[in-house]
Amino acid sequence: KKSRKYHWLKDFDSIALQQACINLDKAFQHFFDPKLPSRYPKFKRKHGRQSSYHCMSVDCGDDWIKVPKLKRPIKARIHRKVEGKLKSITLSRTVTGKYYASLLHEDGQEAPASIQSLNAVQVLGLDMGLTHIAIDSNGTKKPNPRFLKKASANLRRKQKALSRCKKGSKGRAKARLKLAKAHQRLANARADFQHKLSRHVIDENQAVIVETLKVKNMLKNRKLSKHIADASWSGLLQKLEYKAK
């Protein structure tokens, strides 16, 4: 911060700079870990498109958020009332230009006690598939919405429109934004389905047993790779895991 070259860092919160260093350290740890297929960390330019910003000493109201280093509060849509002590905030930006704020607060409530004994009736097994996203041990079939298949025609049209535009033109920027929004709607629809399905499965059972899948190896099958990516088993399993804790 003291040198002329990095004097601009004073415009940012110190916690945000510390978090950037932590993220860099994690990226190098993953890169040098032979068990993780991670690439060499990418250089982040000063004027590059940063996807997230983490800081503390924040304040929040009914329709605003106060972030350090900014003189005026940011207008925001608060979807849930913040109860307890506000600890930190993470601001993120999507490819479509939308900003989201994730607030971390301490409500003072104790974490629920872990279950010591399981009822065999409330233990569910899941078998992942493509015709159906999953079939449970009771024989119930969970439908596969196939979001990518439904949106493929629209994505193809927008991709062709983008490829016809001249590089660097305003028309290309608009076409890129339309394509990004279409991909964002697809991702949101898939995430919404996975959240609802995982919440239903966790609420109805004490434990869930899922087969171990090597999705990376399965994606090498050219005939099934597109369908496997559309099913997004990994996303569903991640949501099941953290909701079950």
Backbone torsions as a table, in degrees:
resi	resn	phi	psi	omega
1	LYS	NA	-28.6	-174.4
2	LYS	-78.4	-23.4	-178.9
3	SER	-81.8	157.5	179.1
4	ARG	-64.0	-36.8	-176.1
5	LYS	-62.7	-35.8	-176.7
6	TYR	-115.2	23.3	-180.0
7	HIS	-63.6	-27.8	-178.1
8	TRP	-66.6	-15.1	179.2
9	LEU	-67.2	-18.2	178.1
10	LYS	-67.2	-16.4	179.4
11	ASP	-76.3	-6.6	-175.6
12	PHE	-115.9	154.7	-179.9
13	ASP	-66.9	142.6	-177.5
14	SER	-63.6	-35.2	179.6
15	ILE	-65.0	-37.8	178.4
16	ALA	-64.1	-38.8	178.3
17	LEU	-68.2	-39.0	177.3
18	GLN	-64.3	-39.7	179.4
19	GLN	-65.5	-35.7	176.8
20	ALA	-63.2	-39.2	177.3
21	CYS	-66.4	-39.1	178.0
22	ILE	-64.0	-42.9	178.8
23	ASN	-63.1	-38.5	178.2
24	LEU	-65.1	-41.7	179.3
25	ASP	-63.0	-42.0	178.4
26	LYS	-64.6	-39.2	-179.7
27	ALA	-62.5	-41.0	178.8
28	PHE	-71.5	-35.3	176.4
29	GLN	-62.1	-42.0	178.4
30	HIS	-67.3	-35.6	-179.0
31	PHE	-66.6	-39.7	-177.7
32	PHE	-86.3	-6.1	178.4
33	ASP	-83.1	115.1	-177.4
34	PRO	-66.0	-18.9	-179.4
35	LYS	-79.1	-17.1	-177.7
36	LEU	-109.3	126.6	179.7
37	PRO	-80.7	65.8	-176.7
38	SER	-103.4	146.4	178.6
39	ARG	-91.6	170.3	178.1
40	TYR	-63.5	134.4	-177.4
41	PRO	-56.4	139.9	-179.9
42	LYS	-82.4	145.5	177.2
43	PHE	-74.7	132.5	-179.8
44	LYS	-102.3	114.8	-178.7
45	ARG	-75.1	160.6	179.7
46	LYS	-60.3	-43.8	-178.7
47	HIS	-102.4	22.0	179.2
48	GLY	-76.2	171.1	-179.5
49	ARG	-85.7	93.5	178.8
50	GLN	-80.1	137.7	-174.4
51	SER	-92.5	-20.1	-177.3
52	SER	-148.8	158.6	-178.0
53	TYR	-148.6	117.4	-175.4
54	HIS	-112.0	132.5	178.9
55	CYS	-153.8	168.3	179.1
56	MET	-121.4	-170.3	-178.4
57	SER	56.0	50.3	-178.0
58	VAL	-108.7	164.4	177.5
59	ASP	-137.9	154.7	-174.6
60	CYS	-144.2	140.2	176.7
61	GLY	-121.9	-162.3	-178.8
62	ASP	-69.3	-32.7	-177.6
63	ASP	-141.6	26.9	-179.6
64	TRP	-152.3	159.3	177.0
65	ILE	-135.1	131.0	179.1
66	LYS	-103.9	122.9	-178.1
67	VAL	-115.5	140.9	178.4
68	PRO	-56.8	148.5	178.2
69	LYS	78.2	-4.0	175.9
70	LEU	-108.7	130.8	-175.9
71	LYS	-72.0	-36.2	-176.5
72	ARG	-111.1	148.0	176.3
73	PRO	-66.3	157.0	178.1
74	ILE	-96.0	129.0	176.2
75	LYS	-68.8	135.9	-176.3
76	ALA	-151.1	157.9	172.6
77	ARG	-96.3	109.2	-178.8
78	ILE	-89.8	112.1	-175.2
79	HIS	-81.5	-20.8	-175.8
80	ARG	-144.2	137.9	-179.6
81	LYS	-68.9	131.9	-179.9
82	VAL	-84.0	118.4	-179.4
83	GLU	-110.9	140.0	179.6
84	GLY	88.7	-158.8	-175.4
85	LYS	-89.1	125.6	178.6
86	LEU	-79.0	123.2	-174.3
87	LYS	-97.2	-51.5	-176.5
88	SER	-158.1	173.7	-179.9
89	ILE	-141.9	144.3	174.6
90	THR	-123.6	116.2	178.2
91	LEU	-95.6	132.0	179.7
92	SER	-132.6	153.0	-179.7
93	ARG	-126.5	133.9	178.8
94	THR	-87.5	172.3	179.6
95	VAL	-68.2	-18.3	179.0
96	THR	-86.2	-1.6	177.8
97	GLY	92.4	6.7	178.9
98	LYS	-87.1	144.9	-179.8
99	TYR	-110.1	139.4	177.8
100	TYR	-128.8	146.8	179.3
101	ALA	-121.8	126.0	177.1
102	SER	-107.9	116.4	-175.2
103	LEU	-100.2	131.7	175.9
104	LEU	-106.1	121.3	-179.3
105	HIS	-135.6	155.1	-179.4
106	GLU	-105.4	113.6	-175.7
107	ASP	-92.4	-6.8	178.2
108	GLY	83.3	-1.4	-179.4
109	GLN	-84.8	146.0	178.8
110	GLU	-80.3	147.3	178.0
111	ALA	-68.2	142.7	-179.9
112	PRO	-62.7	144.5	-179.2
113	ALA	-67.7	144.7	179.3
114	SER	-72.3	149.7	-178.7
115	ILE	-76.0	125.4	-177.8
116	GLN	-85.8	-36.5	-179.7
117	SER	-128.8	145.9	-176.8
118	LEU	-109.5	143.4	172.9
119	ASN	-90.0	122.4	-175.7
120	ALA	-58.9	-27.5	-179.4
121	VAL	-68.8	-29.2	-176.0
122	GLN	-101.2	24.7	173.5
123	VAL	-107.5	125.3	-173.9
124	LEU	-119.3	139.6	174.8
125	GLY	-109.3	141.7	-179.1
126	LEU	-123.0	133.4	175.5
127	ASP	-115.0	112.9	-176.6
128	MET	-76.6	146.6	-179.3
129	GLY	-153.4	-175.1	-179.8
130	LEU	-108.7	-42.9	175.8
131	THR	-60.5	-45.6	170.3
132	HIS	-121.0	140.3	-177.2
133	ILE	-61.2	-30.9	177.8
134	ALA	-163.8	150.0	173.1
135	ILE	-125.8	122.8	-176.6
136	ASP	-86.8	173.6	-176.4
137	SER	-67.9	-13.9	176.1
138	ASN	-88.5	-2.1	-179.8
139	GLY	91.2	1.6	179.7
140	THR	-76.7	130.1	-178.4
141	LYS	-98.7	126.9	177.0
142	LYS	-93.2	121.3	-174.8
143	PRO	-66.3	149.5	175.8
144	ASN	-99.6	109.8	-174.6
145	PRO	-66.7	-23.9	-179.5
146	ARG	53.6	59.1	-177.2
147	PHE	-63.0	-39.8	-178.2
148	LEU	-66.0	-39.1	179.4
149	LYS	-63.6	-39.7	-179.7
150	LYS	-69.8	-32.7	-175.9
151	ALA	-97.2	-0.1	-173.4
152	SER	-63.1	-39.7	-179.0
153	ALA	-64.4	-43.3	179.2
154	ASN	-65.6	-41.8	178.6
155	LEU	-64.9	-38.1	-179.7
156	ARG	-64.8	-41.8	178.8
157	ARG	-62.9	-45.1	-178.8
158	LYS	-69.1	-32.2	177.5
159	GLN	-68.8	-39.0	177.5
160	LYS	-66.6	-40.4	178.1
161	ALA	-62.5	-37.2	178.4
162	LEU	-68.1	-41.5	-178.0
163	SER	-67.8	-24.0	179.8
164	ARG	-81.8	-15.5	-177.5
165	CYS	-79.2	150.5	179.0
166	LYS	-75.3	136.3	-179.1
167	LYS	-63.8	134.2	179.8
168	GLY	86.6	-3.3	-178.5
169	SER	-86.1	161.6	177.4
170	LYS	-67.5	-34.3	178.0
171	GLY	-62.3	-37.4	178.4
172	ARG	-68.3	-37.3	178.0
173	ALA	-63.7	-40.3	178.3
174	LYS	-67.4	-41.8	179.3
175	ALA	-65.2	-39.0	177.7
176	ARG	-62.8	-39.9	179.6
177	LEU	-66.6	-39.6	178.2
178	LYS	-63.7	-41.5	178.0
179	LEU	-66.2	-40.5	179.0
180	ALA	-63.8	-39.2	178.4
181	LYS	-65.8	-38.1	178.1
182	ALA	-64.2	-42.7	176.8
183	HIS	-65.6	-36.1	179.5
184	GLN	-66.6	-41.2	177.0
185	ARG	-62.5	-39.5	177.8
186	LEU	-62.9	-46.2	179.8
187	ALA	-65.0	-39.0	179.5
188	ASN	-65.7	-41.4	179.6
189	ALA	-64.2	-41.8	179.6
190	ARG	-66.5	-43.0	-179.9
191	ALA	-65.3	-38.9	179.0
192	ASP	-63.0	-43.2	178.2
193	PHE	-62.6	-44.2	-178.6
194	GLN	-66.6	-38.3	178.4
195	HIS	-64.2	-44.5	-178.9
196	LYS	-66.9	-42.4	-180.0
197	LEU	-66.6	-46.2	-179.5
198	SER	-64.9	-37.9	178.4
199	ARG	-65.1	-40.9	179.1
200	HIS	-64.7	-43.1	-179.1
201	VAL	-65.4	-43.6	-178.0
202	ILE	-69.1	-40.1	-178.4
203	ASP	-67.0	-27.9	-175.3
204	GLU	-92.9	-6.2	-174.6
205	ASN	-139.3	154.5	177.2
206	GLN	-85.2	-29.5	-179.9
207	ALA	-148.0	147.7	179.7
208	VAL	-128.1	128.4	179.7
209	ILE	-110.7	125.7	-177.5
210	VAL	-126.7	142.9	178.8
211	GLU	-65.9	152.3	176.9
212	THR	-82.0	121.2	-176.5
213	LEU	-112.1	134.2	172.8
214	LYS	-101.3	78.8	-173.3
215	VAL	-62.6	-36.6	-177.8
216	LYS	-60.6	-41.5	178.6
217	ASN	-71.4	-35.1	-179.5
218	MET	-69.0	-28.8	179.8
219	LEU	-70.3	-11.8	178.0
220	LYS	-73.0	-16.5	176.0
221	ASN	-76.0	109.4	-173.9
222	ARG	-64.2	-30.8	-177.6
223	LYS	-73.1	-27.6	-175.0
224	LEU	-112.8	-9.0	-173.0
225	SER	-58.9	-41.8	-178.9
226	LYS	-65.2	-40.7	-179.8
227	HIS	-70.6	-36.0	178.5
228	ILE	-67.5	-41.8	178.0
229	ALA	-64.3	-37.3	178.9
230	ASP	-67.0	-37.7	179.4
231	ALA	-66.7	-33.1	177.1
232	SER	52.8	58.0	178.7
233	TRP	-60.3	-40.6	-176.9
234	SER	-59.3	-42.0	179.0
235	GLY	-62.4	-41.1	179.1
236	LEU	-67.3	-42.1	-179.5
237	LEU	-66.9	-36.3	177.0
238	GLN	-63.3	-41.6	179.2
239	LYS	-68.2	-37.1	176.3
240	LEU	-64.4	-40.3	-176.6
241	GLU	-65.4	-49.9	-175.1
242	TYR	-75.6	-24.4	176.9
243	LYS	-78.5	-22.7	179.6
244	ALA	-81.0	-15.6	-178.2
245	LYS	-77.3	NA	NA
